[in-house]
Amino acid sequence: MTPTFELHTDVLVLGSGPSGFAAAYSAAKNGAKVILVEQNGDVGGISTSGLMSHWTGSCDSPLFNEMLKRSSLKNEGEFRNEITNIIDPEKLKTLYLEMLDEVGCKLMLYTFAMDTICEGDKVLGASVINKSGRTDIYAKIVIDATGDGDVAARAGAEFVLGRESDSKMQPATLMFKVGGVDYSRAVFLGSFESTYETPKGELQALAKEHIPSPAGHILTYKTTLPGIVTCNMTNAIEIDGTCADDLTKAMLTCRRQMDDIVRYLREFVPGYENCFVVSAASLIGIRETRHFKGKYTLNEQDILEAKVFDDYVVKDAYFNFDVHNITGAGLDKTGAQKNFSQDKGYTIPYRCLIPEVKENLLLCGRNISGTHIAHSNFRAMPICLGIGEAAGTAAALAVSQGCSLVDIKAEQIREIVGI
Ligand SMILES: Cc1cc2nc3c(=O)[nH]c(=O)nc-3n(C[C@H](O)[C@H](O)[C@H](O)COP(=O)(O)OP(=O)(O)OC[C@H]3O[C@@H](n4cnc5c(N)ncnc54)[C@H](O)[C@@H]3O)c2cc1C
């Protein structure tokens, strides 16, 4: 029989991506007793285990600024001491751990959140499983930062899967790095709408022609390490990231594409003639799954109007509509990168973090309440981190004031966060 244990805490955070890290850190920094649960062996989710290239977009988050500063100090080579949005995942993993340790957060790695403990509409905690057995963790506030909203879904919170019209979701990608690139000649194409002419043809067009579908675009990013480039180029469509069989299928599909992509890079892209794969992510990159119904659902118009909500808890969030093609390579026809028309940042109301009916539960990161298109913008990591900072602060306030999450005022959260 599986042994069962019991733990009690103020705040329980499930999932340790940029948003879960920020939530756990902020809750602990503001005096709450915090447990952070993560299924992987490292903290950081897509930002580290997902082998991410860089923080894209921006957000007025003091914690994000601190992360950028501290991670830049850890960088080596050309980018040492320079504040950069380029990520060195190995250094970032260590920084996350150090920062969580500084605020006394209890971390449970290799631990999967398998169920939610509820009493009616009240969320009381979550059941997690790991090598030691099962643990029922009871908490005053539970923060779901699993990206997919596993805990909120098990609690019965209402959600829409993917695109509203047909539940289709953005493609999955296994990020990987190549080495042996000649940086003095290398081409870096950072968006689908960036093109580059070579004697053999234009690189996006050549990618479409020579890399088998559903892959077929080029996205290459500088790293902080000599000769190493991060590739965001594998592509698995028709994947539901909440389905275990689909996750396995996505991994196989993306791994099978890597050889063809390297062949293309060597043959067509200047500077990559001798490149080779050095590593691939341990966590498949899932862009989109569940969008929960919160007390407010952020929509694309709010972003286009750079709306300032009375109860905002995230400020100056900025990115484009990064919708990857749902049916193949490149940008979806509903997406806008270079052609994104707004240049002002928007705000995210506290209500987007509060599920419509469940109590003691906060949504966090890419699973907050937003439409498919709005999500394509706020899914950028700096914005998710800003959301986490607000969620952790709100949770600590609810614990210290002994009140319900809905009674916490956004002004209080903003004052503590410093935005
Ligand atoms: C391929 C790809 C490329 C991207 N490129 C960029 C980019 O260049 N720049 C950028 O800023 N953003 C980028 N994004 C978007 C960004 O990475 C994500 O939207 C962001 O990381 C979401 O943060 P999060 O904290 O909500 O979730 P995640 O980073 O997804 O983290 C969720 C965490 O929860 C854990 N977890 C999940 N389920 C459970 C469970 N049941 N129990 C325990 N743990 C669990 C996961 O292991 C993970 O650590 C990209 C995303 C993808 C997929």
The ligand as an ORCA input file, in Angstrom:
! r2SCAN-3c Opt
* xyz 0 1
  C       8.121     26.244    -26.829
  C       7.835     27.505    -26.090
  C       8.555     28.644    -26.395
  C       8.331     29.808    -25.668
  N       9.118     30.900    -25.898
  C       9.092     31.921    -25.022
  C      10.080     32.931    -25.079
  O      10.958     32.934    -25.923
  N      10.004     33.923    -24.152
  C       9.017     33.979    -23.213
  O       9.026     34.905    -22.391
  N       8.049     33.024    -23.157
  C       8.086     31.994    -24.026
  N       7.145     31.004    -23.949
  C       6.006     31.123    -23.030
  C       6.379     30.783    -21.592
  O       7.474     29.923    -21.515
  C       5.225     30.153    -20.809
  O       3.994     30.688    -21.164
  C       5.504     30.391    -19.311
  O       6.646     29.658    -18.935
  C       4.323     30.015    -18.465
  O       4.709     30.111    -17.127
  P       3.927     29.308    -16.022
  O       4.650     29.531    -14.749
  O       2.493     29.638    -16.095
  O       4.017     27.789    -16.503
  P       5.206     26.819    -16.909
  O       6.456     27.535    -17.224
  O       4.615     25.946    -17.959
  O       5.454     25.984    -15.598
  C       4.517     25.074    -15.077
  C       5.246     24.196    -14.076
  O       4.322     23.351    -13.430
  C       4.833     22.032    -13.381
  N       3.668     21.137    -13.343
  C       2.723     20.984    -14.286
  N       1.772     20.120    -13.859
  C       2.146     19.732    -12.623
  C       1.558     18.879    -11.658
  N       0.375     18.284    -11.873
  N       2.217     18.674    -10.487
  C       3.419     19.300    -10.244
  N       3.997     20.143    -11.124
  C       3.366     20.369    -12.285
  C       5.656     21.921    -14.651
  O       6.617     20.890    -14.559
  C       6.292     23.295    -14.720
  O       7.479     23.363    -13.990
  C       7.339     29.834    -24.662
  C       6.586     28.691    -24.391
  C       6.833     27.536    -25.093
  C       6.058     26.306    -24.739
*
